[in-house]
């Protein structure tokens, strides 16, 4: 997609020139389209070569007017430099290569990625980590479309980002130009600001506005479109007026009366709770929030990327009792945290019906979303927190640490931590998630960046791996985006190299998540970033199957027919991707091997490492209290028919399985056959298996999946060894 089609032989003279397929100077438009001067002479006829030389000579004569010239690419680079942009990530090609070269000449760091999505993720992470937007540089059409995922992710996460996209030449618009696409219009859906400069002279003001818009108010992405004919066109230096670097965002404060009211509501709380979101991390509110927590002795709960604003090992952190804290708190203060899906929208049954929210946010439109707050505090999180502290400095107040609320939370924390440690102490192989993460937690440096993505890998890892510093955890975020991990890790490593040499970056990935951007391992090795990649490998999405079960299953048909969509190839050696590019790779199956490989990886600051950690394919998280509060389409469907296949005590991970009225087909290694059946028959068989398991303490079935729908719900009984595959097969015959 990066190649330019052969040029027409005799086009109409364009208004301005555009770039060609190599980096180099181009001849002026009045001589028509000609090849670059770097093109080998042997590729053209002698007559064409003479014509090029004559045109080149004429161009030199016409340009020698004493005026210093500057190209559009150089103007773009200087405008970025003036706005304190430090990092550009991207994939170059027509027409943006010269922009990257010009940026490097000015000292802006350029990181070439392998996919525009990953480049966009990296640039947005730089914005979150530094407070100044990173730039994602992409080519026109497909290149820009690939970057839209990163732009959408930054938009939902509220991270500053600048995307610069090349576009087709202006004179060819609507003609079906190479990679022509309505880029400015498309990006408006995902951006705070999207524009194309009307001339090279207006580029500095457009870039300044993009940078300013990305960091002022609620942060977010902005897009600048650069026509191909701007990049190499020369203009007089004196015609360019660069705009001064935009100042840091103005700090807004909440109304004094609202702050007083918020302090009053908090003082009267019987079961208070502070929720710390990534908005607090972005606003650099850690010092003020830590002081508030310590001074008022309040329990706090961080959201995933709010971890580290106050250290996870702080005695007032109640993450281990998250569900209990949310469900029974009567006053909740939101520090830059939104009542979206991550916090269950602030609604019952996850919360008390009469819970009072004190909402602190930089964005007025966010106040009152889903739940009307008792008090709204509009302003910068750091500034508003300091305003609250002033109230408690004037009239000191502490929440009593011996209260029944604290006792309830501590008891729940202790029981949950004990359950996790029990799972971590299991000696059985393959390992489970908790065994892996407790081993990792023991060795991680306290000041390291932790990047995480995946389903179970991210969710379980977050509860075990601790963060002690703000903005040191990056994960799938509000948008729940898979594929962000390696881009985020590269961004963190680049920033750490410049600002905190020696600081480590640990990227914890599920095997499915790793597949989204695994080729960025080459980027990591090319720039010699000493990232430690941990791939927690369960052979699937959510869950997979071991090699023996996989082989057995394939005896009953082609993988496209019998393999549940959540399965990946068993025992894949992802560590060999790292060794292929010169890094270190480890294949790990035991806790001892994990300890050794992680110790060696952390000790080596000269090379990246990838540790491929094999775990139990059917491993899952411990039983969750919130399952009792979650609707189950499958259980609801079965209850309508008077059926129940879930014995008491079964820990069931459920997806939407309300499609069981369709014809089904059951296959299990235990009976080595697939059985065409309806929902009632399938239920009867599964219930029999579970009953036998409970009675004999043997393992008859481990799980079932609606294969063609991509849904799976593993059963958990007293023990387990073999899976049951329940696959929809409309009208299939018994085999």
Residue pairs with C-beta under 8 A, 6 or more apart in sequence:
1 93
1 139
1 141
1 142
1 143
1 179
2 93
2 94
2 139
3 21
3 94
4 20
4 21
4 94
4 178
5 178
7 33
7 35
8 33
10 32
11 32
11 33
13 29
13 30
13 31
13 32
14 29
14 33
14 169
14 171
14 229
15 29
15 170
15 171
15 229
16 29
16 170
16 229
16 230
16 233
17 26
17 27
17 28
17 29
17 229
17 232
17 233
18 26
18 95
18 169
18 227
18 228
18 229
18 231
18 232
18 233
19 26
19 94
19 95
19 97
19 98
19 228
19 231
19 232
20 26
20 35
20 36
20 94
21 36
21 94
22 36
22 38
22 39
23 38
23 97
23 98
23 101
24 36
24 37
24 38
25 36
25 37
25 232
26 34
26 36
26 232
27 34
27 37
27 52
27 55
27 56
27 59
28 55
28 59
28 62
31 55
31 58
31 59
34 51
34 52
34 55
35 44
35 52
37 52
37 56
41 49
44 52
63 69
63 234
67 236
67 237
67 238
68 236
68 237
68 238
69 234
69 235
69 236
69 237
70 234
70 235
70 236
70 237
70 240
71 98
71 102
71 231
71 232
71 233
71 234
72 200
72 203
72 226
72 230
72 231
72 232
72 233
72 235
73 98
73 99
73 101
73 102
73 231
73 232
74 102
75 200
75 203
75 204
75 235
75 240
76 99
76 102
76 103
76 164
76 203
76 207
76 226
77 99
77 102
77 103
77 105
77 106
77 108
78 102
78 106
78 204
78 240
78 242
79 203
79 204
79 207
79 208
79 242
79 243
80 88
80 103
80 108
80 135
80 207
81 103
81 106
81 107
81 108
82 204
82 208
82 242
82 243
82 244
82 245
83 207
83 208
83 211
83 243
83 245
83 246
84 132
84 245
85 108
85 132
85 133
85 134
85 135
85 162
85 211
86 108
86 109
86 126
86 130
86 132
86 134
86 498
87 108
87 109
87 111
87 123
87 126
87 134
87 135
87 491
87 494
87 495
88 100
88 103
88 108
88 109
88 110
88 111
88 123
88 134
88 135
88 136
88 137
89 110
89 111
89 112
89 113
89 119
89 120
89 122
89 123
89 126
89 134
89 135
89 136
89 137
89 487
89 490
89 491
90 96
90 100
90 110
90 111
90 112
90 113
90 116
90 119
90 135
90 136
90 137
90 138
91 112
91 113
91 114
91 115
91 116
91 119
91 137
91 138
91 139
91 143
92 99
92 100
92 112
92 137
92 139
93 139
93 143
94 139
94 140
94 166
94 178
94 228
95 139
95 140
95 166
95 167
95 226
95 228
95 231
96 137
96 138
96 139
96 164
96 165
96 166
96 226
96 231
98 231
98 232
99 137
99 164
99 166
99 226
99 231
100 110
100 112
100 137
103 110
104 110
109 494
109 498
110 137
111 119
111 122
111 490
111 494
111 523
111 527
112 523
112 526
113 119
113 122
113 487
113 490
113 520
113 523
114 517
114 519
114 520
114 522
114 523
115 146
115 517
115 519
115 520
116 136
116 138
116 143
116 144
116 146
116 147
116 150
117 146
117 147
117 149
117 150
117 483
117 487
117 517
118 150
118 483
118 486
118 487
118 490
118 517
118 520
118 523
119 136
119 137
119 138
119 147
119 150
119 487
120 136
120 138
120 147
120 149
120 150
120 151
120 153
120 154
120 161
120 163
120 487
121 150
121 153
121 481
121 483
121 484
121 487
121 488
121 491
121 517
122 134
122 136
122 487
122 488
122 490
122 491
122 494
123 133
123 134
123 135
123 136
123 150
123 161
123 162
123 163
123 491
124 134
124 136
124 150
124 153
124 154
124 157
124 159
124 160
124 161
124 221
125 134
125 159
125 474
125 487
125 488
125 491
125 492
126 132
126 133
126 134
126 491
126 494
126 495
127 133
127 134
127 154
127 159
127 160
127 161
127 214
127 215
127 219
128 157
128 159
128 160
128 278
128 282
128 471
128 474
129 471
129 491
129 492
129 495
130 495
131 160
131 215
131 248
131 282
131 284
132 160
132 211
132 215
133 160
133 161
133 162
133 211
133 214
133 215
133 222
134 161
134 162
134 491
135 162
135 163
135 164
136 147
136 150
136 161
136 162
136 163
136 164
137 164
138 144
138 146
138 147
138 163
138 164
138 165
138 166
139 165
139 166
139 179
140 165
140 166
140 167
140 168
140 178
140 179
140 180
140 181
140 183
140 228
141 168
141 178
141 179
141 180
141 181
141 183
142 179
143 165
143 166
143 179
144 163
144 165
144 167
144 181
144 183
144 186
144 187
145 181
145 186
147 163
147 165
148 186
148 187
148 190
149 481
149 483
150 161
150 163
150 487
151 161
151 163
151 187
151 190
151 191
151 221
151 223
152 190
152 479
153 477
153 479
153 481
153 484
154 160
154 161
154 220
154 221
155 190
155 191
155 192
155 220
155 221
156 477
156 478
156 479
157 278
157 477
157 478
157 479
158 218
158 219
158 220
158 279
158 282
159 219
159 220
159 221
159 282
160 214
160 215
160 219
160 220
160 221
161 214
161 220
161 221
161 222
162 207
162 210
162 211
162 214
162 221
162 222
162 223
162 224
163 187
163 191
163 221
163 222
163 223
163 224
164 223
164 224
164 226
165 183
165 187
165 223
165 224
165 225
165 226
166 226
166 227
166 228
166 231
167 180
167 181
167 183
167 196
167 225
167 226
167 227
167 228
168 177
168 178
168 179
168 180
168 227
168 228
169 177
169 227
169 228
169 229
170 227
170 229
171 229
172 178
172 180
173 180
174 180
183 223
183 225
184 194
184 195
184 196
184 223
184 225
185 194
187 194
187 223
187 225
188 194
188 223
190 221
191 220
191 221
191 222
191 223
192 213
192 214
192 220
192 221
192 222
193 209
193 210
193 213
193 214
193 222
193 223
194 222
194 223
194 225
195 206
195 209
195 210
195 223
195 224
195 225
196 206
196 224
196 225
196 226
196 227
197 203
197 206
197 224
197 225
197 226
197 230
200 230
200 233
200 235
200 240
201 235
201 239
201 240
201 241
203 226
203 230
203 240
204 240
204 241
204 242
204 243
205 243
206 224
207 224
207 243
208 243
208 244
208 245
208 246
209 222
210 222
210 223
210 224
211 222
211 246
212 246
213 220
213 222
214 220
214 221
214 222
215 246
215 248
215 249
216 249
216 250
217 249
217 362
217 363
218 362
218 363
218 366
219 282
251 379
251 380
251 382
251 383
252 362
252 378
252 379
252 380
252 383
253 379
253 380
253 383
253 384
253 387
254 360
254 377
254 378
254 379
254 383
254 384
254 387
255 378
256 387
258 375
258 376
258 377
259 377
259 384
259 387
259 388
259 390
259 391
260 391
261 375
262 333
262 358
262 375
262 377
262 388
263 388
263 391
263 392
265 331
265 356
265 358
265 374
265 375
266 272
266 296
266 298
266 331
266 333
266 358
267 397
268 331
269 330
269 331
269 356
269 399
270 330
270 331
270 403
270 405
271 328
271 329
271 330
271 331
271 405
272 298
272 299
272 329
272 330
272 331
272 332
272 333
272 399
272 405
273 298
273 299
273 300
273 301
273 318
273 325
273 326
273 329
273 331
273 332
273 333
274 289
274 292
274 293
274 298
274 299
274 300
274 301
274 332
274 333
274 335
275 300
275 301
275 302
275 303
275 306
275 332
275 333
275 334
275 335
275 337
275 343
276 289
276 300
276 301
276 302
276 303
276 306
276 309
276 310
276 335
276 336
276 337
277 302
277 303
277 305
277 306
277 334
277 335
277 336
277 337
277 338
278 303
278 304
278 305
278 306
278 336
278 337
278 477
279 335
279 336
279 337
279 338
279 361
279 362
279 381
280 286
280 289
280 306
280 309
280 335
280 336
280 337
280 381
280 382
280 385
281 305
281 306
281 308
281 309
281 336
281 470
281 471
282 336
282 381
282 471
283 336
283 362
283 380
283 381
283 382
284 382
284 470
285 309
285 335
285 336
285 381
285 382
285 385
286 308
286 309
286 310
286 470
288 382
288 385
288 386
288 389
289 300
289 309
289 310
289 335
289 385
290 309
290 310
291 389
292 298
292 385
292 388
292 389
292 392
293 300
293 310
293 314
293 316
294 316
295 389
295 392
295 396
295 398
296 392
296 397
296 398
296 399
297 316
297 398
297 399
297 400
297 401
298 316
298 399
299 316
299 317
299 318
299 325
299 405
299 406
299 409
300 310
300 314
300 316
300 317
300 318
301 317
301 318
301 319
301 322
301 325
301 326
302 308
302 309
302 310
302 312
302 317
302 319
303 337
303 342
303 343
304 342
304 462
304 473
304 475
304 477
305 473
305 474
305 475
305 477
306 335
306 336
306 337
307 462
307 466
307 467
307 473
308 467
308 468
308 469
308 470
308 471
308 472
308 473
309 335
309 470
310 316
310 317
311 317
311 466
311 467
311 468
311 469
312 319
312 466
312 467
312 468
313 466
313 468
318 325
318 409
318 413
319 463
320 412
320 413
320 416
320 417
320 463
321 409
321 410
321 412
321 413
321 416
323 350
323 624
323 625
323 626
324 408
324 409
324 412
324 625
325 409
326 332
326 343
326 344
326 350
326 351
327 349
327 350
327 351
327 352
327 629
328 352
328 405
328 408
329 351
329 352
329 355
330 352
330 354
330 355
330 356
331 355
331 356
331 358
331 374
332 351
332 355
332 356
332 357
332 358
333 357
333 358
333 360
334 357
334 358
334 359
334 360
334 361
334 373
335 360
335 381
335 385
336 360
336 361
336 362
336 381
337 343
338 361
338 366
338 369
338 478
339 345
339 346
339 357
339 369
339 370
339 371
340 369
340 370
340 478
342 478
344 350
344 351
345 370
345 371
346 355
346 357
346 370
346 371
347 370
347 371
349 629
350 626
350 629
356 373
356 374
357 371
357 373
357 374
358 373
358 374
358 375
358 377
359 366
359 367
359 368
359 373
359 375
359 376
359 377
360 377
360 379
360 381
360 384
360 385
361 367
361 377
361 378
361 381
362 378
362 379
362 380
362 381
364 378
367 373
367 376
367 378
368 376
377 384
377 387
379 387
399 406
400 406
416 622
419 622
419 623
420 434
420 438
420 463
420 464
420 622
421 434
421 438
423 432
423 433
423 434
423 435
423 622
424 432
424 434
424 435
424 437
424 438
424 464
425 435
426 432
426 434
426 435
428 616
429 589
429 590
430 589
430 614
430 615
430 616
430 617
430 619
431 589
431 590
431 591
431 594
431 613
431 614
431 615
431 616
431 619
432 615
432 616
432 619
433 456
433 457
433 460
433 461
433 536
433 615
433 619
433 620
433 621
434 460
434 464
434 622
435 591
436 536
436 594
436 613
436 615
437 460
437 461
437 464
437 465
438 464
439 591
439 594
439 595
439 598
440 464
440 465
440 506
440 508
440 534
440 594
440 598
441 464
441 465
441 466
443 595
443 598
443 599
443 602
444 450
444 465
444 506
444 602
445 503
445 504
445 602
446 468
446 469
447 468
447 469
447 472
447 500
447 503
448 472
448 503
448 504
448 505
448 506
449 472
449 473
449 474
449 489
449 492
449 493
449 496
449 503
449 504
449 505
449 506
450 465
450 467
450 472
450 473
450 474
450 506
450 508
451 473
451 474
451 475
451 485
451 488
451 489
451 492
451 505
451 506
451 507
451 508
452 458
452 461
452 462
452 465
452 473
452 474
452 475
452 476
452 485
452 507
452 508
452 509
453 475
453 476
453 481
453 482
453 483
453 484
453 485
453 508
453 509
453 510
453 513
454 461
454 482
454 508
454 509
454 510
454 512
454 513
454 536
455 510
455 512
455 513
455 541
455 542
456 510
456 538
456 542
456 619
456 620
456 621
457 508
457 509
457 510
457 513
457 536
458 475
458 476
458 508
458 510
458 513
459 621
460 621
461 508
461 536
462 475
465 508
467 473
474 484
474 488
474 489
474 492
475 484
476 482
476 484
477 484
482 512
482 513
482 516
483 513
483 516
483 517
484 517
485 507
485 509
485 513
485 514
485 516
485 517
486 507
486 509
486 514
486 517
486 518
486 520
486 521
486 523
486 524
486 533
487 517
487 520
488 507
489 505
489 507
489 524
489 529
489 531
489 533
490 520
490 523
490 524
490 527
490 529
490 531
492 505
493 505
493 524
493 529
493 530
493 531
494 527
494 529
496 503
496 504
496 505
497 529
502 605
504 530
504 532
504 602
504 605
505 529
505 530
505 531
505 532
506 531
506 532
506 534
507 531
507 532
507 533
507 534
508 534
508 536
509 533
509 534
509 535
509 536
510 535
510 536
510 538
511 535
511 536
511 537
511 538
511 539
511 540
511 568
511 572
511 574
512 540
512 541
512 568
514 533
514 535
514 574
515 568
518 574
518 577
521 533
521 577
521 578
521 581
521 583
521 608
521 610
522 581
524 531
524 533
524 581
524 583
524 608
525 578
525 581
525 582
525 583
525 608
526 581
528 606
528 607
528 608
529 608
530 604
530 605
530 606
530 607
530 608
530 609
531 608
531 609
532 598
532 601
532 602
532 608
532 609
532 611
533 578
533 608
533 609
533 610
533 611
534 598
534 610
534 611
534 613
535 574
535 575
535 610
535 611
535 612
535 613
536 613
536 615
537 571
537 572
537 574
537 612
537 613
537 614
537 615
538 544
538 615
538 616
538 617
538 618
538 619
539 545
539 546
539 550
539 567
539 568
539 569
539 570
539 571
539 572
539 617
540 566
540 567
540 568
540 617
541 565
541 566
541 567
541 568
542 566
542 653
542 712
543 566
543 617
543 618
543 619
543 620
543 703
543 712
543 714
544 566
544 567
544 568
544 570
544 617
544 618
545 553
545 567
545 570
545 617
545 618
545 723
546 570
546 617
547 570
547 571
549 617
549 669
549 722
549 723
550 563
550 567
550 569
550 570
552 669
552 672
553 562
553 563
553 667
553 669
553 725
554 562
554 563
556 562
556 667
556 674
556 735
562 667
562 674
562 707
562 725
562 727
563 707
564 705
564 707
564 710
564 712
564 725
564 727
565 707
565 708
565 709
565 710
566 705
566 710
566 712
570 617
571 614
572 612
573 587
573 612
574 610
574 612
575 585
575 586
575 587
575 610
575 611
575 612
576 585
577 585
577 610
578 584
578 585
578 608
578 609
578 610
579 585
582 607
583 607
583 608
583 609
583 610
584 600
584 601
584 604
584 607
584 608
584 609
584 610
585 609
585 610
585 611
585 612
586 593
586 597
586 600
586 601
586 609
586 610
586 611
586 612
587 612
587 614
588 594
588 597
588 611
588 612
588 613
588 614
589 614
594 611
594 613
597 609
597 611
598 611
600 609
601 609
601 611
618 702
618 703
618 714
618 720
618 723
620 651
620 653
620 714
620 716
622 651
623 651
627 651
627 652
630 654
632 652
632 654
633 654
633 656
633 657
633 658
634 654
634 655
634 656
634 657
634 658
634 660
634 713
635 646
635 654
636 658
637 657
637 658
637 660
637 661
637 679
638 644
638 645
638 660
638 679
638 683
641 679
641 680
641 683
643 679
643 680
643 683
643 687
644 687
645 683
645 686
645 687
645 690
646 652
646 690
646 715
647 690
647 691
647 694
647 717
650 690
650 715
650 716
650 717
651 716
652 713
652 714
652 715
652 716
653 712
653 713
653 714
654 713
655 711
655 712
655 713
656 711
657 706
657 711
657 713
659 706
659 709
659 728
660 679
660 682
660 683
660 706
661 678
661 679
662 679
662 728
662 730
663 676
663 677
663 678
663 728
663 729
663 730
663 731
663 732
664 676
664 677
664 678
664 679
664 681
664 682
664 726
664 727
664 728
664 729
665 674
665 675
665 676
665 677
665 726
665 727
665 728
665 729
665 732
666 674
666 675
666 677
666 682
666 685
666 686
666 704
666 724
666 725
666 726
666 727
667 673
667 674
667 675
667 724
667 725
667 726
667 727
668 689
668 701
668 722
668 723
668 724
668 725
669 722
669 723
670 689
670 700
670 701
670 722
670 724
673 734
673 735
674 725
674 727
674 729
674 732
674 734
674 735
675 681
675 685
675 734
676 729
676 731
676 732
676 733
676 734
677 685
682 726
686 701
686 704
686 715
686 724
686 726
689 700
689 701
689 724
690 700
690 701
690 715
690 717
692 698
692 700
693 699
693 700
693 701
693 717
693 718
693 719
694 717
694 718
697 718
697 719
698 719
699 717
699 719
699 720
699 721
699 722
700 722
701 715
701 717
701 720
701 722
701 723
701 724
702 714
702 715
702 720
702 721
702 722
702 723
702 724
703 712
703 713
703 714
703 715
703 723
703 724
704 712
704 713
704 714
704 715
704 723
704 724
704 725
704 726
705 711
705 712
705 713
705 725
705 726
705 727
706 712
706 726
706 727
706 728
707 725
707 726
707 727
707 728
708 727
708 728
708 729
709 728
714 723
715 724
